[in-house]
Amino acid sequence: MRNTNSCTLRIPPDVEYLLEKIHEAGFDVWLVGGAIRDFLYGWPPKDWDLATEASPQEIIRLFPRVIPVGIRHDTVQVYTGERAIEVTSYRSRGAEGILSDLGRRDFTVNALAMAYPNRTVIDLFAGRHDLQAGILRAVGDARARFSEDPLRALRAGRFVSVYGLSIEENTFAALTDEAEKLGSVAVERIRTEMFKLLLGDNVFSAFEWMRRGKVLGQIFPEVLEGHDESGRCKEDVYRHL
């Protein structure tokens, strides 16, 4: 296990309230994923997600405004008045629980957790190193990660676009092999990822990664077709777009 020093990340008051209330109820609770990633990257954090040993039902009892949006996956959203915060429950108690949670996350740069209240950061998969090196690497078995959620193949493109990362070789191979499963993903989820991807500063690189990884052929096959209706070659359509 790799631990950093205590994190100096500034937590908004509404997020701090959730952390404190879950902790005071007797449960371990962690800030996970995006907020820590963006803080280490040097950006103002936006995604405030929590992981806890408290069950979804216990979270529902603790807070007045909870939406069981992903309750079959042990995830709910708590509305604070400022934002919706995703709270995921892990089934094992203590350290085993958070380590199991991190082991199921998509990429190493997202597999980061900050303990509350001491703010010690767990970096089990060297996500901080990968972020500094500009590498996007799947957690553990890359093929398993993309098989669990095919949307992650498109999400990899978003991380290339937004953070300027390069996809690690084994991660890219697994992504390519699993890309055809994007057809089973709800179009609303694909749309959300694409909106985020298009706002990045490295869109051209992201699209090239997605073309090579067969992702683009799943979500925008028309761009890669050989000819248009008049029979003219469309070789330049992809690069024009």
Backbone as a ProteinNet text record, in pm:
[ID]
protein_1_A
[PRIMARY]
MRNTNSCTLRIPPDVEYLLEKIHEAGFDVWLVGGAIRDFLYGWPPKDWDLATEASPQEIIRLFPRVIPVGIRHDTVQVYTGERAIEVTSYRSRGAEGILSDLGRRDFTVNALAMAYPNRTVIDLFAGRHDLQAGILRAVGDARARFSEDPLRALRAGRFVSVYGLSIEENTFAALTDEAEKLGSVAVERIRTEMFKLLLGDNVFSAFEWMRRGKVLGQIFPEVLEGHDESGRCKEDVYRHL
[TERTIARY]
85	0	88.4	54.2	128	41	88.6	17	93.6	25.5	88.8	78.1	132.3	110.3	-34.3	-72.9	-209.5	-237.9	-357	-394.7	-443.4	-400.6	-440.8	-559.4	-626.4	-742.9	-848.5	-897.2	-1003.6	-1139	-1211.4	-1340.3	-1452.6	-1546.8	-1659.5	-1739.5	-1801.2	-1873.8	-1981.7	-2055	-2162.7	-2107	-1993.5	-1929.8	-1872.1	-1810.8	-1755.4	-1865.7	-1983.8	-2096.5	-2133.3	-2138.4	-2170.8	-2065.6	-1940.3	-1832.2	-1841.1	-1861.3	-1866.3	-1983.9	-2098.7	-2217.9	-2206.6	-2152.3	-2133.1	-2030.5	-1923.5	-1819.6	-1874.5	-1950.6	-2005.8	-2108.6	-2167.9	-2262.1	-2190	-2055.7	-1978.4	-1926.4	-1929.7	-1887.1	-1759.1	-1673.9	-1560.8	-1613.7	-1552.7	-1595.8	-1474.3	-1474.2	-1360.2	-1406.9	-1328.1	-1344.3	-1267.4	-1329.9	-1266.7	-1271.3	-1175.9	-1182.4	-1151.3	-1248.5	-1226.5	-1173.7	-1223.8	-1179.6	-1031.1	-985.7	-844.2	-760.3	-807.5	-736.5	-717.2	-824.1	-812.9	-723.9	-731.4	-646.3	-499	-465.2	-326.5	-283.1	-379.3	-349.5	-330.1	-380.3	-368.7	-492.9	-605.6	-732.8	-825.2	-917.6	-1020	-1108.7	-1119.4	-1201.3	-1349.6	-1413.9	-1556.5	-1638.4	-1581	-1654	-1628.6	-1730.6	-1716	-1791.7	-1719.2	-1778.5	-1725.2	-1810.2	-1772.4	-1785.7	-1705.7	-1720	-1724.8	-1808.9	-1829	-1870.9	-1848.1	-1895.7	-2043.3	-2100.8	-2245.1	-2323.2	-2429.2	-2510.6	-2595.4	-2646.5	-2735.7	-2854.3	-2908.8	-3022.9	-2983.5	-2862.6	-2815.2	-2791	-2743.8	-2726.5	-2862.5	-2960.6	-3096	-3152.8	-3122.3	-3170.4	-3097.5	-2974.4	-2894.4	-2929	-2975.5	-2994	-3134.9	-3190.6	-3330.2	-3354	-3252.3	-3271.9	-3174.5	-3219.6	-3137	-3214.8	-3149.2	-3210	-3139.5	-3212.4	-3149.5	-3118.2	-3042.9	-3021.8	-2950.1	-2858.3	-2786.8	-2783.2	-2895.3	-2896.5	-2867.3	-2898.4	-2866.6	-2716.7	-2642.8	-2496.7	-2440.3	-2526.4	-2487.3	-2446.5	-2509.4	-2478.9	-2607	-2599.5	-2710	-2654	-2741	-2702.2	-2765.2	-2681.8	-2728.4	-2727.4	-2841.5	-2852.4	-2830.3	-2736.8	-2698.4	-2758.9	-2820.5	-2863.6	-2767.2	-2640.7	-2538.3	-2513.2	-2524.7	-2490	-2543.3	-2535	-2564.3	-2431.6	-2417.4	-2293.7	-2321.6	-2242.3	-2259.1	-2190.6	-2264.7	-2212.1	-2223.8	-2109.7	-2106.4	-2070.3	-2144.2	-2119.6	-2036.8	-1934.1	-1861.1	-1901.4	-1892	-1955.1	-1866.4	-1735.5	-1644.8	-1617	-1595	-1567.2	-1417.8	-1385.9	-1246.5	-1167.3	-1034.8	-944.6	-976.1	-1019.8	-1050.7	-1157.6	-1251.9	-1360.5	-1314	-1236.5	-1192.8	-1094	-1009.7	-916.5	-990.8	-1096.7	-1178.6	-1246.9	-1295.4	-1360.2	-1262.6	-1143.4	-1044.4	-1003.7	-1000.6	-962.4	-1062.6	-1185.4	-1288.7	-1302.4	-1223.3	-1236.1	-1170.5	-1202.8	-1163.1	-1014.7	-963.1	-824.9	-749.7	-619.1	-539.1	-551.3	-568.2	-578.2	-708.6	-804.1	-929.2	-930.5	-832	-828.8	-752.7	-798.7	-738.1	-845.5	-807.6	-904.5	-840.7	-916.2	-870	-954.6	-888.1	-958.6	-1014	-1126.8	-1183.1	-1190.6	-1142.4	-1105.2	-955.6	-868.7	-724.4	-663.9	-738.6	-699.7	-576.2	-549.3	-444.5	-494.6	-411.1	-449.5	-392.2	-478	-435.4	-420.3	-302.9	-273.2	-220.4	-308.9	-271.2	-213.8	-257.7	-220.3	-131.2	-63.7	30.7	-38.1	-159.6	-232.9	-167.5	-108.2	-42.3	77.3	152.8	266	217.7	110.7	59.1	8.8	-54.6	-104	12.6	117.6	234.2	306.7	304.5	371.4	285.2	158.6	68.6	20.5	2	-36.3	-175.8	-257.4	-388.3	-377.7	-392.8	-372.6	-492.7	-543.5	-654.9	-608.8	-700.6	-672	-672.5	-562	-557.7	-572.9	-666.1	-691.9	-769.7	-701.8	-764.5	-886.4	-876.6	-990.4	-1113	-1091	-1201.8	-1265.3	-1184.2	-1237.8	-1328.6	-1287.5	-1369.6	-1490.3	-1476.7	-1589.7	-1697.4	-1657.3	-1752.6	-1840	-1781.1	-1855.1	-1792.8	-1851.4	-1793.7	-1781.1	-1858.3	-1847.2	-1706.1	-1632.2	-1496.8	-1406.7	-1438.2	-1359.9	-1372.5	-1492.6	-1513.4	-1459.4	-1473.1	-1422	-1270.7	-1201.9	-1057.9	-1029.2	-1111	-1096.1	-1118.7	-1214.2	-1239.1	-1117.1	-1051.7	-934.4	-816	-807.2	-705.3	-733.5	-859.5	-896.8	-881.5	-929.2	-934	-800.1	-730.8	-608.5	-481.6	-495.2	-377.9	-299.6	-366.7	-299	-282.1	-185.3	-165.7	-206.2	-271.9	-324.2	-213.9	-193.7	-91.4	-120.8	-16.7	-26.9	-128	-117.8	-209.9	-352.5	-366.7	-499	-560.5	-480.1	-529.9	-570.3	-491.7	-524.3	-657.6	-678.1	-803.4	-920	-898.4	-1000.5	-1045.5	-949.2	-979.5	-1060.3	-1022.9	-1091.6	-1235.2	-1259.2	-1390.7	-1478.6	-1425.9	-1497.2	-1632.2	-1644.6	-1770.5	-1887	-1858	-1963.6	-2026.7	-1969.3	-2030.8	-2173.4	-2203.9	-2339.6	-2444.3	-2404	-2499.7	-2517.8	-2443.5	-2447.9	-2558.5	-2630.5	-2738.1	-2682.9	-2757.2	-2710.6	-2695.4	-2774.5	-2763.3	-2625.9	-2574.3	-2443.1	-2333.3	-2348.6	-2251.9	-2254	-2372.1	-2384.7	-2313.9	-2333	-2270.8	-2118.6	-2063.5	-1917.8	-1867.4	-1942.9	-1900.4	-1901.8	-2001.5	-2006.9	-1882.5	-1843.4	-1724.4	-1598	-1592.2	-1475.2	-1453.8	-1562.4	-1552.1	-1508.1	-1514.8	-1471.8	-1323.4	-1254.6	-1112.8	-1025.8	-902.2	-807.6	-736.1	-756.6	-684.8	-782.3	-884.6	-989.5	-932.6	-842.8	-788.5	-716	-635.6	-565.8	-664.8	-768.8	-868.8	-938.4	-974.9	-1042.5	-950.3	-822.2	-729.6	-713.1	-703.5	-700.6	-827.6	-942	-1069.3	-1082.3	-1028.8	-1031.2	-946.6	-826.3	-737.2	-791.1	-860.9	-913.8	-1051.9	-1102.5	-1232	-1351.1	-1327.4	-1436.6	-1518.6	-1451.2	-1521.2	-1612.6	-1568.8	-1651.9	-1780.6	-1784.2	-1904.4	-2002.1	-1950.8	-2040.6	-2063.1	-1966.9	-1982	-1934.8	-1997.8	-1948.4	-1953.6	-2044.6	-2057.2	-1929.3	-1858.5	-1736.3	-1629.1	-1633.7	-1527.2	-1566.9	-1686.4	-1728	-1645.1	-1631.4	-1541.2	-1589.7	-1721.1	-1772.8	-1904.9	-1935.1	-2062.5	-2165	-2285.7	-2393.8	-2363.2	-2281.3	-2248.3	-2134.6	-2077.2	-1967.5	-1831.2	-1826.8	-1698.3	-1630.8	-1500	-1423.7	-1439.1	-1459.7	-1475.3	-1351.5	-1236.8	-1114.1	-1084.2	-1123.3	-1087.9	-1198.6	-1312.7	-1423.6	-1386.7	-1324.8	-1286.3	-1193.3	-1088.3	-993	-1055.5	-1146.7	-1215.3	-1297.4	-1370.1	-1450.6	-1361.7
-119.4	0	124.1	221	345.9	456	519.7	630.5	758.9	866.1	995.9	1058.9	1177.8	1253.3	1299.4	1355.5	1405.7	1507.7	1501.3	1584.3	1722.3	1826.8	1963.2	2010.8	1917.8	1950.7	2023.5	2135.1	2210.5	2149.8	2104	2038.1	2139	2151.8	2243.8	2208.4	2307.6	2282.3	2175.4	2170.3	2071.4	1929.5	1914.4	1782.6	1743.4	1840.2	1816.9	1773	1832.2	1796	1648.8	1603.5	1463.4	1370.9	1402	1320.7	1312.8	1428	1433.4	1354.9	1368.3	1301.1	1149.2	1101.7	957.8	905.6	981.8	942.9	940.6	1042.2	1048.8	939.2	885.1	774.3	640.9	645.9	527	450.2	512.1	442.8	503.5	416.6	466.7	532	643.2	711.8	774.7	773	818	908.9	1010.5	1086.7	1011.3	986.8	901.5	966.9	924.8	953	1092.9	1150.7	1270.7	1392	1418.5	1537.5	1529.5	1412.2	1395.6	1402.4	1338.1	1341.6	1484.8	1564.2	1701.7	1786.6	1764.3	1838	1809.8	1682.8	1647.3	1697.9	1710.5	1759.8	1911.7	1976.3	2121.8	2197.1	2125.7	2187.2	2196.6	2294.5	2297.4	2173.1	2095.3	1973.5	2005	1915.4	1931.6	1808.5	1690.1	1565.7	1518.8	1531.5	1494.5	1365.2	1253.7	1122.2	1061.3	985.1	923.4	771.7	702.5	558.1	532.6	439.2	416.3	273.3	230.7	99.7	103.7	222.9	233.9	182.4	110.1	57.3	169.1	149	250	282.5	180.9	204	292.7	274.4	357.2	501.2	518.2	653.3	720.6	645	699.1	745.6	672.7	712.4	835.3	856.7	967.8	1103	1102.2	1227.8	1237.7	1359.2	1375	1364.8	1396.7	1399.3	1302.6	1179.8	1075.4	1012.5	1001.8	938.6	805.5	694.3	562.1	532.7	624.1	618.9	492.3	440.4	318.4	218.8	207.7	132.1	-16.6	-70	-211.5	-233.7	-123.9	-129.6	-65.5	-55	-1.2	146	221.4	363.6	445.8	557.4	652.3	792.7	887.6	1027.8	1104.7	1178.6	1262.9	1407.4	1474.5	1614.2	1704.3	1797.3	1882.5	2022.2	2054.7	2191.7	2263.3	2217.9	2272.3	2181.8	2050.1	1953.7	1816.3	1724.1	1583.9	1510.9	1439.5	1368.2	1218.5	1148.4	1004.3	934.6	848.7	775	625.7	558.5	415.6	337.7	231.3	146.9	25.5	-5.5	-130	-226.6	-354.7	-453.3	-502.4	-490.9	-533.4	-416.1	-444.4	-339.8	-311.9	-189.8	-153	-136.2	-155.7	-132.4	-222.2	-343.9	-436.5	-379.4	-306.5	-251.8	-147.2	-48.4	56.9	2.8	-93.3	-151.4	-227.6	-296.8	-366.8	-267.6	-156.9	-54	4	37.2	94.6	-4.9	-132.9	-235.3	-255.6	-204.8	-217.5	-90.6	11.6	136.6	124.8	219.7	204.8	225.6	344.7	378.7	415	397	421.7	565.4	660.4	801.3	829	734.5	746.7	660.5	571.9	478.6	539.4	655.5	730	754.2	745.9	766.2	843.4	938.8	1018.2	984.8	940.7	903.9	1027.6	1008.6	1115.5	1064	1143.4	1285.2	1313.3	1210.4	1239.7	1276.6	1257.7	1301.6	1229.7	1112	1029.5	976.8	983.9	939.9	802.1	711.1	578.4	581.2	538.4	532.7	392.8	296.1	155.3	118.1	185.7	147	250.3	333	432.3	529.9	568.9	663.6	799.8	842.1	972.8	972.4	864.1	851.4	856.4	781.7	779.1	916	987.4	1120.7	1214.1	1207.8	1291.6	1252.3	1122.8	1073.1	1087.7	1126.9	1143.5	1013	911.8	778.6	742.6	686.1	633.5	482.1	423.6	280.7	222.4	109.8	44.3	-13.6	-23.3	-85.3	-236.8	-300.4	-446.6	-505.4	-599	-667.9	-573.9	-519.5	-419.2	-474.3	-597	-654.7	-666.6	-704.9	-715.9	-580.2	-476.1	-343.1	-295.4	-317	-272.9	-363.9	-490.2	-581.8	-546.4	-500	-461.6	-345.5	-251.3	-135.2	-89	-127.1	-91.4	59.2	139.9	284.6	333.2	256.7	296.4	311.2	240.9	256.5	398.6	454.4	592.6	689.3	653.5	738.8	756.7	654.7	667.6	781.4	793.2	904.3	1038.3	1042.4	1167.3	1207.8	1110.5	1141.8	1185.4	1132.5	1180.5	1326.1	1356.8	1491.4	1593.2	1560.8	1657.9	1671.4	1558.6	1561.2	1543.5	1521.6	1505.5	1378.4	1273	1148.2	1061.1	971.6	869.8	734.8	652.7	525.5	420.1	357.8	254.1	135.5	66.5	-35.6	-145.3	-207.1	-315.9	-265.3	-145.3	-84.5	-60.3	-11.9	14.4	-114.8	-221.2	-349.4	-402.6	-394.5	-441.4	-354.7	-225.4	-130.6	-166	-191.6	-224.1	-352.5	-453.4	-582.6	-573.2	-480.7	-471.3	-360.9	-284.7	-166.9	-201.2	-319	-353.7	-362	-378.7	-387.2	-251.5	-143.3	-11.3	-7.6	-98.4	-104	-136	-192.1	-226.8	-114.7	-4.8	105.3	204.1	252.9	349.6	474.5	523.3	638.7	762	771.5	886.6	889.7	773.4	767.9	804.3	756.9	790.6	939.6	997.8	1142	1221.7	1184	1256.8	1252.9	1134.8	1124.4	1207.7	1207.7	1282.8	1432.4	1481.6	1624.5	1665.2	1581.6	1610.7	1602	1502.9	1485.1	1605.8	1655.1	1764.6	1895.9	1906.1	2027.5	2026.7	1916.1	1906.2	1981	2003.3	2073.8	1980.9	1851.3	1754.2	1665.2	1728.1	1653.5	1574.6	1636.5	1568.8	1440.7	1447	1327.5	1222.2	1265.9	1172.1	1099.3	1172.4	1109.7	1011.5	1041.5	949.1	822.1	835.4	717.4	634.6	700.2	628.3	562.4	626.3	563.3	435.9	446.7	330.9	221.5	260.4	163.9	111	141	91.4	146.8	248.1	311.2	399	475	565.6	489.7	371.8	290.9	243.8	241.1	200.2	315.2	435.5	546.4	642.3	651.1	734.9	659	547.2	466.7	541.5	637.7	710.3	784.9	830.7	908.8	824.5	693.2	606.8	527.2	548.4	476.9	520.3	430.8	456.1	556.6	561.8	649.3	711.1	827.7	890.7	844.8	902.4	855.5	877.4	976	1002.3	914.8	835.1	748.4	810.6	935.3	1000	947.3	943.8	893.2	986.8	929.3	1009.4	1002.4	978.4	959.8	1077.1	1199.6	1318.6	1362.3	1294.4	1336.8	1329.8	1219.8	1203.8	1317.3	1341.8	1445.2	1585.7	1603.2	1732.8	1759.2	1657.9	1674.6	1701.9
0	0	0	-85.4	-89.2	-30	74.5	137.3	114.4	80.3	74.4	212.2	227.2	349.8	355.2	467.7	480.4	370.7	316.8	202.8	248.8	179.9	214.9	130.6	66.3	-15.5	67.6	15.1	82.7	45.6	146.2	124.7	147	53.1	72.5	196.8	260.9	386.5	375.6	264.1	253.7	242.8	176.5	167.2	302.9	368.9	502.8	599.6	585.4	672.7	653.2	526.6	501.1	560.5	538.2	592.8	745.2	807.3	953	1009.1	945.7	998.4	985.1	872.6	855.3	956	975	1071.2	1213.6	1250.6	1385.9	1411.6	1304.3	1319.5	1341.2	1335.8	1366.6	1246.8	1128.9	1008.3	950.6	896.1	818.2	691.9	652.1	530.8	464.6	333.1	254.4	141	112.6	-10.4	-117.5	-233.8	-335	-473	-556.5	-699	-744.7	-816.5	-894.6	-821.8	-701.1	-627.7	-595.9	-554.6	-522.2	-649.4	-754.1	-883.7	-931.7	-931.5	-980.3	-890.2	-760.5	-667.4	-696.3	-717.1	-746.1	-882.8	-974.3	-1108.8	-1108.8	-1003.7	-994	-1035.5	-1044.2	-1081.2	-960.3	-959.7	-853.5	-861.9	-757.2	-760.5	-785	-861.3	-890.2	-851.8	-868.2	-842.8	-700.2	-615.4	-474.3	-449.3	-448.1	-428	-298.8	-230.6	-103.6	-112.6	-32.6	-13.5	136.1	177.1	319.8	347.6	472.5	514.6	553.7	566	592.5	471.6	496.6	387.6	326	204.3	145.8	236.2	302.5	390.7	509.6	561	671.3	625.7	502.6	447.2	431.1	385.5	368.9	503	609.4	742	795.7	752.4	804.7	742.3	616.3	544.1	486.5	482.4	441.3	291.5	210.5	65.3	-0.5	-17.2	-78	-193.2	-308.7	-425.7	-449	-450.3	-467.5	-613.7	-677.3	-821.7	-865.8	-785.3	-822.9	-709.3	-639.9	-514.3	-535.6	-652.8	-675.3	-687.9	-710.8	-709.9	-583.3	-480.5	-349.1	-356.1	-445.5	-460.9	-451.8	-378.2	-371.6	-391.9	-418.2	-428.2	-313.1	-241.9	-132.4	-180	-169.4	-211	-90	-105.8	7	-1.3	-113.1	-137.7	-229.5	-229.8	-319	-438.3	-415.7	-519.7	-480.5	-577.2	-549.1	-531.3	-421	-390.1	-395.8	-475.7	-489.1	-371.9	-304.7	-189.9	-220.6	-225.5	-255.9	-130.4	-105.8	11.6	-28.8	50.5	29.3	139.4	110.4	197	311.1	294.2	401.2	493.9	619.6	717.8	725.9	768.9	791.8	663.7	675.9	562.9	444.6	469.9	361.5	268.4	325.3	246	146.3	190.5	100	-2.6	37.1	-58.7	-167.7	-130.8	-229.7	-323.5	-268	-348.4	-451.1	-409.4	-500.2	-608.1	-573.5	-669.4	-780.7	-762.7	-865.9	-950.5	-923.2	-998.8	-1134.7	-1223.6	-1363.1	-1387.9	-1352.2	-1382.4	-1253.9	-1258	-1137.4	-1089.1	-1181.4	-1140.4	-1067	-1074.3	-999.9	-874.4	-861	-747.5	-630.6	-587.4	-477.7	-371.5	-246.1	-138.4	-24.2	31	144.7	267	372.2	494.6	563.4	631.5	713.8	857.8	955.6	944.5	930	928.5	934.1	798.3	689.2	554.8	500.5	547.7	487.9	353.6	251.3	117.2	88.3	45.6	1.6	-150.2	-196.3	-340.1	-370	-366.1	-374.9	-511.3	-617.6	-753.5	-823.5	-744.9	-798.8	-894.2	-860.5	-944.6	-950.9	-839.5	-838.9	-933.9	-934.5	-1026.7	-1171	-1202	-1339.2	-1382.2	-1289.9	-1322.2	-1354.7	-1275.4	-1298.8	-1426.6	-1459.9	-1580.3	-1705.2	-1687.6	-1801.8	-1860.4	-1775.8	-1821.6	-1770.5	-1859.7	-1820.1	-1817.9	-1699.9	-1680.5	-1607.1	-1654.6	-1587.2	-1453.8	-1360.3	-1230.6	-1245.6	-1208.6	-1209.4	-1347.5	-1363.4	-1489.9	-1582.4	-1682.8	-1769.1	-1841.1	-1890.6	-1962.4	-1871.3	-1747.6	-1652.9	-1627.4	-1616.8	-1589.5	-1703.1	-1829.4	-1941.4	-1961.7	-1925.7	-1936	-1834.8	-1716.1	-1611.8	-1656.6	-1729	-1777.8	-1909.4	-2023.9	-2153.7	-2176	-2103.8	-2119.1	-2086.9	-2009.2	-1972.6	-2094.9	-2203	-2326.3	-2380.6	-2374.9	-2415.9	-2310.8	-2184.7	-2078.2	-2089.1	-2138.5	-2161.1	-2258.2	-2363.7	-2456.4	-2388.9	-2297.5	-2224.3	-2140.7	-2077.9	-1997.2	-2083.4	-2204	-2297.8	-2333.2	-2362.7	-2405	-2293	-2175	-2066.1	-1994.2	-1971.9	-1891.5	-1974	-2104.3	-2188.2	-2159.8	-2111.4	-2078.5	-2202.7	-2196.6	-2299.7	-2242	-2321.8	-2272.8	-2272.8	-2158.7	-2141.5	-2233.2	-2277.7	-2382.1	-2350.8	-2233.5	-2199.9	-2183.7	-2130.2	-2116.4	-2253.5	-2347.8	-2482.7	-2553.7	-2535.8	-2598.1	-2545.4	-2413.3	-2354.1	-2398.8	-2403.2	-2448.6	-2590.1	-2678.6	-2818	-2828.2	-2751.2	-2755.1	-2703.6	-2611.1	-2547.7	-2607.6	-2704.2	-2755.5	-2816	-2877.4	-2943.9	-2845.7	-2717.4	-2617.2	-2587.5	-2643.2	-2625.1	-2679.6	-2770.3	-2825.5	-2722.1	-2608.1	-2502.6	-2401.5	-2417.7	-2321.2	-2357.6	-2258.4	-2282.2	-2351.4	-2450.7	-2527.7	-2439.8	-2332.5	-2243.3	-2175.6	-2139	-2076.4	-2176.1	-2299.4	-2404.6	-2431.2	-2438.3	-2462.7	-2354	-2227.3	-2117.4	-2127.6	-2159.3	-2173.9	-2291.2	-2401.5	-2519.2	-2493.1	-2421.6	-2389.2	-2310.1	-2214.2	-2133.9	-2218.6	-2305.5	-2391.7	-2482.9	-2540.3	-2637.7	-2575.1	-2442.9	-2374.3	-2338.6	-2365.7	-2333.1	-2433.1	-2394.7	-2481.9	-2578.5	-2565.7	-2649.3	-2725.8	-2782.8	-2852.9	-2970.1	-3046.9	-3164.6	-3124.4	-3019.3	-2972.3	-2924.2	-2854.4	-2803.8	-2918	-3023.2	-3136.3	-3207.6	-3215.4	-3279.7	-3196.9	-3064.8	-2978.7	-2998.4	-3005	-3018.4	-3154.6	-3258.2	-3391.7	-3389.9	-3338	-3333.9	-3242.2	-3136.6	-3040.5	-3073.7	-3193.4	-3242.4	-3165.5	-3083.4	-3010.4	-3103.5	-3187	-3277.7	-3372.5	-3414.5	-3502.9	-3438.2	-3305.3	-3233.8	-3213.1	-3191.7	-3158.5	-3274.9	-3369.8	-3489	-3612.6	-3646.5	-3760.3	-3893.3	-3905	-4031.9	-4067.6	-3967.1	-3989.8	-4057.5	-4034	-4083.1	-4206.3	-4260.3	-4380	-4500.1	-4597.6	-4709.5	-4811.6	-4838.2	-4943.2	-4900.3	-4957.5	-4928.6	-5031.8	-5029.9	-5117.4	-5264.5	-5298.5	-5438.8	-5488	-5398.4	-5436	-5418.5	-5375.3	-5354.7	-5229	-5232.9	-5118.3	-4999.6	-4883.2	-4761.6	-4673.9	-4736.5	-4659.9	-4568.5	-4610	-4532.8	-4437.1	-4436.1	-4351.7	-4204.1	-4163.1	-4023.5	-3980.2	-4056.4	-4016.3	-4026.8	-4120.5	-4130.9	-4004.8	-3958.8	-3836.9	-3717.2
[MASK]
+++++++++++++++++++++++++++++++++++++++++++++++++++++++++++++++++++++++++++++++++++++++++++++++++++++++++++++++++++++++++++++++++++++++++++++++++++++++++++++++++++++++++++++++++++++++++++++++++++++++++++++++++++++++++++++++++++++++++++++++++

